[in-house]
Structures are given as structure tokens and as C-alpha cells.
Amino acid sequence: MFINKVVGARSKKRKRKQGPAPEPTGAAMAADSTADWMGCLPICLRQLPLSNLAIPGSHDSFSFWVDEKSPVGPDQAMSIKRLAKISLVKKLMKKWSVTQSLTFKEQLEAGIRYFDLRVSSKPDEPGEEVYFIHGLFGIKVWDGLMEINKFLAQHKKEVVFLDFNHFYAMTYEHHTHLISMLQEIFGDKLCQTACVENVTLNYAWENNCQVLIFYHHSLSEGYTFLWPGNKMPAPWANTTNVFKLLQFLETTLGERSKHGAFHVSQAILTPRVKTIFRGLQGGLKNTLVHRNLPVILNWVKEQKPGVQGVNIITSDFVELIDFAETVIGLNSLLIEE
């Protein structure tokens, strides 16, 4: 199984003396997949709170496609909206708005289980339709959620975290439409709110739930399947300096035990205006991400999950340098304990 493969790799790296590993059976090799890594975890990890496990996530998870022909989103300043009347500006915006290359399905197959979601209405569009947004509008929320639900229907033991943490141009009607959509699509897969420490994989499987939805809005109080946003804190470093980022991640990890919640370590760098102008044509991936990901991944490799350790770690362009596999592999340290 996948986690056993990672355990073996980490043990070898630490040069511990062990006997020869048994040859994997056909069934074990078939299960050796990031698409089913939660279902493949050893029994001892299935009874730990999900808040104690290391879980890979993606930043601006939906941004694998944004529409440069759409209006600039309400998440942008008026000065950007004025500049965007020049067609070239939107092309450049797209280079810096896209933070992922993989679709929801591809991210799930790669092992990603936490999704950072930001949604908006289109101010000039009638009705209650909502879209994903990061500077420019992405796909309809309905379409993205349906893709996630289809994966979960085929992978019954996988559990996902959907973190709706930013809302733009959303009226009460837009919110109720979105919440109804969540109920309609996921139905019995929705995990009811509970004490964070009680939510384990065994708990999820026994209750046939696969989706935890975090809704950073006061309306969450009226629905038992909407977890309040304060149960998913995701402190943001807001820096272009990778060493300041790592220092920030260490500091906020040290404070997580106060909250009795899940915890997101946002292992991402945020471009400033001058960063964008210096790397105008390169975009986020070629300017900030490629250069700094190896340093960030080395920090990830040094972490340990658990009450005082990492929980969810997010990254841009999650397909690069074995990010998801590295995060999942940290769970082997819990087995060694």
C-alpha cells in the first residue's frame, strides 16, 4: 500500500537495520495509489483524528482555468479593473491568477484532499449562479463540485475538505443557492459538525460521510453540515521571501494547539506588484514557484504530524516535485511512534 511504501523509503533514509521487505502482492500493488491513500492507511492511523494526520491541499484549487474574456472579478481593486480594459492586461492577469495546472479530478487522483475555494456571483448576470474566482472568473461552482462528487462516488474511503473562505458579490439569495447546491450534490456524503478530535477516518466510514465543508460566513450557524470557518484557520504569511515564509509557518504551528481545530499551513509565496512587473511574462509558476519550491519541500520533509505538528499543507502547482506524496509520507512518523 502507498503509505507502507513511503514508510519503507523513510526508514531506509534513516538507515535503520531491518530485514528484507516482503514482496508486495498483486492486491497491494493495485492499492499503491495516491487516489486511494486514505483508504490504504494502516489501522492505527484510521483511529487518529484527521486533525492529527498530514494531508496535502491546494491553494486557489479551482484556478486551473480562468476566463480571460470574462469581466475582472469583484475581488480586484478599481484600478485593476480600469487597466483590464486593455486586452493585454487580462492575458497577463491570467498568468498570475492561475496557481494550479491540474483539474479537481487530477488533483484528487494525485492525493489532494483539501481544497481552497473562493466564489463570486457575476454582478451583471441575473439569477443566483456562482463561479470560482481569482482575479478572473473560473468555472461554475456546480461543475467543479460535481467533478469532486464523481470521484468520491468511485473512492468510497476518501474524505475531502472543502474550504469556502472568500465570498464576493454574494447576496443572501446567492448564499442559499450555494448551500442548497452543496446539499443536492453531496447529500449523505456530508459530515455533520462534531468535536474536531472525534473525527477520524473510522468515524467518517462508520457514518458514510466523505465531505467536510467549512463555510466562512455567519450563515453556517443555521446548518449542521456547515463547519464554521474558525475550525479551519489558515494563517497567511503574505510574503515573497521564502525564509520569512518558513519562519511564519513555524510560528503559527506553535500556536495551533490553542484553537482545537484543523490547521492549514499555507506553504505559498504571494507576489507583490513589483514582483509581477519584474516577471511580467513569466507568471507565478516560472517566477516565484519554480525557484522556491525545493526550499519549501525541504521544510515539509522536516515536519511531523500530530497534535503539535502539521495537519493540512497547501501548495501552488501541486504536481511539481512530489508535493502530495511527500506530505502523505509524513504520516509514517505516526506509525513509528
C-alpha positions as CSV (number, residue, x, y, z in Angstrom):
1,M,0.0,0.0,0.0
2,F,1.1,3.6,-0.6
3,I,1.8,4.5,3.0
4,N,3.8,1.3,3.5
5,K,5.9,2.2,0.5
6,V,6.6,5.6,2.0
7,V,7.4,4.2,5.4
8,G,9.9,1.9,3.8
9,A,11.5,4.8,2.0
10,R,11.8,6.9,5.1
11,S,13.2,4.0,7.2
12,K,15.8,3.4,4.5
13,K,16.7,7.0,4.6
14,R,17.3,6.8,8.3
15,K,19.5,3.8,7.9
16,R,17.7,1.6,10.4
17,K,18.5,-2.1,10.4
18,Q,15.6,-4.2,9.1
19,G,15.1,-7.5,7.4
20,P,14.3,-7.7,3.8
21,A,10.9,-6.3,2.9
22,P,8.3,-8.9,1.7
23,E,7.4,-8.8,-2.0
24,P,4.1,-6.9,-2.5
25,T,1.1,-8.9,-3.6
26,G,-0.9,-8.0,-6.7
27,A,-3.7,-6.6,-4.5
28,A,-1.2,-4.4,-2.6
29,M,0.4,-3.1,-5.8
30,A,-3.1,-2.3,-7.1
31,A,-3.8,-0.3,-4.0
32,D,-0.4,1.5,-4.3
33,S,-2.1,4.7,-5.5
34,T,-2.4,8.3,-4.2
35,A,-6.0,8.2,-5.5
36,D,-6.9,5.9,-2.5
37,W,-4.3,6.8,0.0
38,M,-6.7,7.4,2.9
39,G,-8.3,4.0,2.4
40,C,-4.9,2.4,2.4
41,L,-3.7,3.9,5.7
42,P,-2.8,1.4,8.4
43,I,-5.4,0.6,11.1
44,C,-3.5,2.5,13.8
45,L,-3.9,5.8,11.8
46,R,-7.5,5.3,10.9
47,Q,-8.4,5.9,14.6
48,L,-6.5,9.1,14.9
49,P,-8.3,12.5,14.5
50,L,-8.0,13.8,10.9
51,S,-6.6,16.9,12.6
52,N,-3.5,14.9,13.6
53,L,-2.8,13.5,10.1
54,A,-0.7,15.1,7.4
55,I,-3.0,16.0,4.5
56,P,-2.0,17.6,1.2
57,G,-4.0,20.5,-0.1
58,S,-4.0,23.0,-3.0
59,H,-4.1,26.8,-2.9
60,D,-6.7,28.5,-5.1
61,S,-7.6,25.0,-6.0
62,F,-10.0,25.9,-8.8
63,S,-7.7,28.2,-10.7
64,F,-6.5,25.6,-13.3
65,W,-8.8,27.5,-15.7
66,V,-9.8,31.2,-15.6
67,D,-11.6,33.1,-18.4
68,E,-9.6,36.0,-19.7
69,K,-12.6,37.0,-21.7
70,S,-14.7,37.5,-18.5
71,P,-15.0,40.7,-16.6
72,V,-12.4,41.3,-13.9
73,G,-13.8,39.9,-10.7
74,P,-15.1,41.9,-7.7
75,D,-12.1,40.7,-5.7
76,Q,-9.9,43.2,-7.6
77,A,-9.3,46.9,-7.0
78,M,-10.9,49.5,-9.2
79,S,-7.5,50.5,-10.6
80,I,-7.0,46.9,-11.9
81,K,-10.5,46.9,-13.5
82,R,-9.6,50.1,-15.3
83,L,-6.3,48.7,-16.6
84,A,-8.0,45.5,-17.7
85,K,-9.8,47.4,-20.4
86,I,-6.6,46.9,-22.3
87,S,-6.7,43.3,-23.7
88,L,-3.1,42.5,-23.0
89,V,-3.6,43.2,-19.3
90,K,-6.1,40.4,-18.9
91,K,-3.7,38.0,-20.6
92,L,-1.1,39.0,-18.0
93,M,-3.6,38.7,-15.2
94,K,-4.3,35.1,-16.3
95,K,-0.6,34.2,-15.9
96,W,-0.7,35.4,-12.3
97,S,-4.2,34.2,-11.4
98,V,-3.6,30.6,-12.3
99,T,-2.0,28.7,-9.3
100,Q,-2.8,25.2,-10.4
101,S,-2.3,23.1,-13.5
102,L,-4.4,20.1,-12.5
103,T,-8.2,19.8,-12.6
104,F,-10.2,18.8,-9.5
105,K,-10.2,15.2,-10.7
106,E,-6.5,15.2,-11.4
107,Q,-5.7,16.8,-8.0
108,L,-7.8,14.2,-6.2
109,E,-6.1,11.4,-8.1
110,A,-2.8,12.9,-7.1
111,G,-3.7,12.7,-3.4
112,I,-5.0,16.3,-2.7
113,R,-7.8,16.2,-0.1
114,Y,-8.1,19.9,0.9
115,F,-9.5,22.5,-1.5
116,D,-9.2,26.3,-1.0
117,L,-12.3,27.7,-2.6
118,R,-13.3,31.3,-3.4
119,V,-16.6,32.1,-5.0
120,S,-18.5,35.0,-6.5
121,S,-21.5,36.0,-8.5
122,K,-21.1,37.9,-11.7
123,P,-22.5,41.3,-10.8
124,D,-24.2,42.0,-14.1
125,E,-25.6,38.5,-14.5
126,P,-29.2,37.8,-13.5
127,G,-30.0,34.8,-11.2
128,E,-28.1,33.2,-8.4
129,E,-25.3,31.4,-10.4
130,V,-21.9,31.4,-8.6
131,Y,-18.4,30.9,-10.0
132,F,-15.0,30.3,-8.7
133,I,-12.8,33.4,-8.8
134,H,-9.2,34.6,-8.5
135,G,-8.9,37.9,-10.3
136,L,-10.8,36.5,-13.2
137,F,-13.8,34.2,-13.2
138,G,-13.3,30.4,-13.3
139,I,-15.7,27.5,-13.9
140,K,-19.2,27.4,-12.4
141,V,-19.2,26.1,-8.8
142,W,-21.7,23.4,-9.7
143,D,-19.4,21.9,-12.4
144,G,-16.5,21.8,-10.0
145,L,-18.4,20.2,-7.2
146,M,-19.9,17.6,-9.5
147,E,-16.5,16.6,-10.6
148,I,-15.4,16.1,-6.9
149,N,-18.6,14.2,-6.1
150,K,-18.0,11.8,-9.0
151,F,-14.5,11.0,-7.7
152,L,-15.9,10.3,-4.2
153,A,-18.5,8.0,-5.6
154,Q,-15.7,5.9,-7.0
155,H,-13.4,6.1,-4.0
156,K,-15.7,5.4,-1.0
157,K,-13.0,5.7,1.7
158,E,-11.5,9.1,0.7
159,V,-12.5,12.2,2.7
160,V,-12.2,15.8,1.4
161,F,-12.2,19.2,3.0
162,L,-13.9,22.0,1.0
163,D,-13.0,25.3,2.5
164,F,-15.2,28.2,1.2
165,N,-13.2,31.0,2.7
166,H,-13.9,34.0,0.4
167,F,-17.2,35.3,-1.0
168,Y,-17.6,38.2,-3.4
169,A,-20.7,40.0,-4.6
170,M,-22.8,37.4,-2.7
171,T,-26.4,38.3,-1.6
172,Y,-28.4,36.2,0.9
173,E,-30.0,34.6,-2.2
174,H,-26.6,33.6,-3.7
175,H,-25.6,32.0,-0.4
176,T,-28.8,30.0,0.0
177,H,-28.5,28.9,-3.6
178,L,-24.9,27.7,-3.0
179,I,-25.8,25.9,0.3
180,S,-28.7,24.2,-1.5
181,M,-26.3,23.2,-4.2
182,L,-24.0,21.6,-1.6
183,Q,-26.9,19.6,-0.2
184,E,-28.1,18.5,-3.6
185,I,-24.7,17.3,-4.9
186,F,-23.2,15.7,-1.8
187,G,-26.3,14.6,0.1
188,D,-25.5,11.8,2.6
189,K,-21.7,12.3,2.0
190,L,-21.8,15.5,4.1
191,C,-20.2,15.2,7.5
192,Q,-22.2,16.8,10.3
193,T,-20.3,19.2,12.6
194,A,-18.8,17.5,15.6
195,C,-15.9,17.8,18.0
196,V,-12.8,18.0,15.8
197,E,-11.0,15.4,17.9
198,N,-13.7,12.9,17.3
199,V,-13.5,13.0,13.5
200,T,-11.3,10.1,12.4
201,L,-11.3,8.0,9.3
202,N,-13.2,5.3,11.2
203,Y,-15.8,7.8,12.2
204,A,-16.2,9.0,8.7
205,W,-16.5,5.5,7.3
206,E,-19.0,4.4,10.0
207,N,-21.2,7.5,9.3
208,N,-20.7,7.1,5.5
209,C,-19.5,10.7,5.2
210,Q,-16.8,11.9,2.9
211,V,-17.2,15.7,2.7
212,L,-16.4,18.3,5.4
213,I,-17.5,21.8,4.3
214,F,-16.1,24.9,6.0
215,Y,-18.1,28.0,5.4
216,H,-16.6,31.3,6.5
217,H,-19.9,33.2,6.8
218,S,-22.4,33.6,9.7
219,L,-24.9,31.6,7.7
220,S,-23.0,28.5,8.7
221,E,-24.7,28.7,12.1
222,G,-28.0,27.6,10.6
223,Y,-26.8,24.3,9.0
224,T,-25.5,21.3,10.9
225,F,-23.4,20.2,7.9
226,L,-21.6,23.6,7.5
227,W,-18.5,23.7,9.7
228,P,-17.7,27.3,10.9
229,G,-14.7,28.9,9.4
230,N,-12.9,29.2,12.7
231,K,-12.5,25.4,12.7
232,M,-10.2,25.7,9.7
233,P,-7.7,28.5,10.4
234,A,-5.3,29.1,7.6
235,P,-2.8,31.9,8.6
236,W,-1.3,33.7,5.6
237,A,2.3,34.8,5.5
238,N,1.8,37.3,2.6
239,T,5.4,37.4,1.6
240,T,7.7,36.9,-1.4
241,N,10.6,35.8,0.8
242,V,10.8,32.1,1.3
243,F,12.7,32.3,4.5
244,K,10.2,34.7,6.1
245,L,7.5,32.2,4.9
246,L,9.2,29.3,6.7
247,Q,9.6,31.3,9.9
248,F,5.9,32.3,9.7
249,L,4.9,28.7,9.3
250,E,6.9,27.6,12.3
251,T,5.4,30.4,14.4
252,T,1.8,29.6,13.5
253,L,2.3,25.9,14.0
254,G,3.4,26.6,17.5
255,E,0.1,28.4,18.2
256,R,-2.2,25.8,16.7
257,S,-2.9,23.9,19.9
258,K,-4.9,26.9,21.3
259,H,-7.7,26.6,18.7
260,G,-8.9,22.9,19.0
261,A,-9.3,22.9,15.2
262,F,-7.9,21.7,12.0
263,H,-4.9,23.7,10.7
264,V,-3.7,24.9,7.3
265,S,0.0,25.6,6.7
266,Q,-0.1,27.8,3.6
267,A,3.3,27.0,2.1
268,I,2.9,29.6,-0.6
269,L,4.5,32.8,-1.6
270,T,2.4,35.9,-2.6
271,P,3.6,38.2,-5.4
272,R,3.6,41.9,-4.9
273,V,3.1,44.5,-7.6
274,K,6.9,44.9,-8.2
275,T,7.2,41.0,-8.4
276,I,4.7,40.9,-11.2
277,F,6.3,43.7,-13.1
278,R,9.7,42.1,-12.9
279,G,8.4,38.8,-14.1
280,L,5.7,40.1,-16.3
281,Q,5.7,37.4,-18.9
282,G,6.8,34.5,-16.7
283,G,3.8,34.4,-14.5
284,L,3.6,33.0,-11.0
285,K,4.8,29.5,-11.8
286,N,8.0,30.5,-13.6
287,T,8.8,33.5,-11.3
288,L,8.1,32.5,-7.7
289,V,7.2,28.9,-7.6
290,H,9.9,27.0,-9.6
291,R,12.6,28.9,-7.8
292,N,11.4,28.4,-4.2
293,L,9.5,25.1,-4.2
294,P,12.7,23.0,-3.5
295,V,13.3,25.0,-0.3
296,I,9.7,24.8,0.7
297,L,9.6,21.0,0.1
298,N,12.7,20.6,2.3
299,W,10.8,22.3,5.1
300,V,7.9,19.9,4.5
301,K,10.2,16.9,4.8
302,E,11.3,18.0,8.2
303,Q,7.8,18.3,9.6
304,K,5.9,15.8,11.7
305,P,2.1,15.5,12.0
306,G,0.2,15.2,15.3
307,V,-1.3,17.5,17.9
308,Q,1.6,19.9,17.9
309,G,2.6,19.3,14.3
310,V,1.4,19.9,10.8
311,N,-2.0,19.0,9.6
312,I,-3.0,20.3,6.2
313,I,-0.3,21.7,4.0
314,T,-1.2,23.7,0.8
315,S,0.9,24.5,-2.2
316,D,0.7,26.1,-5.7
317,F,1.1,23.8,-8.7
318,V,0.8,20.6,-6.6
319,E,2.0,18.3,-9.4
320,L,5.6,19.7,-9.0
321,I,8.3,17.8,-7.1
322,D,6.2,15.1,-5.5
323,F,4.4,17.5,-3.1
324,A,1.4,15.4,-2.3
325,E,3.4,12.2,-1.9
326,T,5.8,14.0,0.4
327,V,3.0,15.3,2.7
328,I,1.3,11.9,2.8
329,G,4.6,10.2,3.6
330,L,4.9,12.3,6.9
331,N,2.2,10.0,8.3
332,S,4.8,7.2,8.5
333,L,6.2,9.1,11.5
334,L,3.0,8.5,13.4
335,I,3.3,4.7,12.7
336,E,6.9,4.7,14.1
337,E,5.6,6.2,17.3
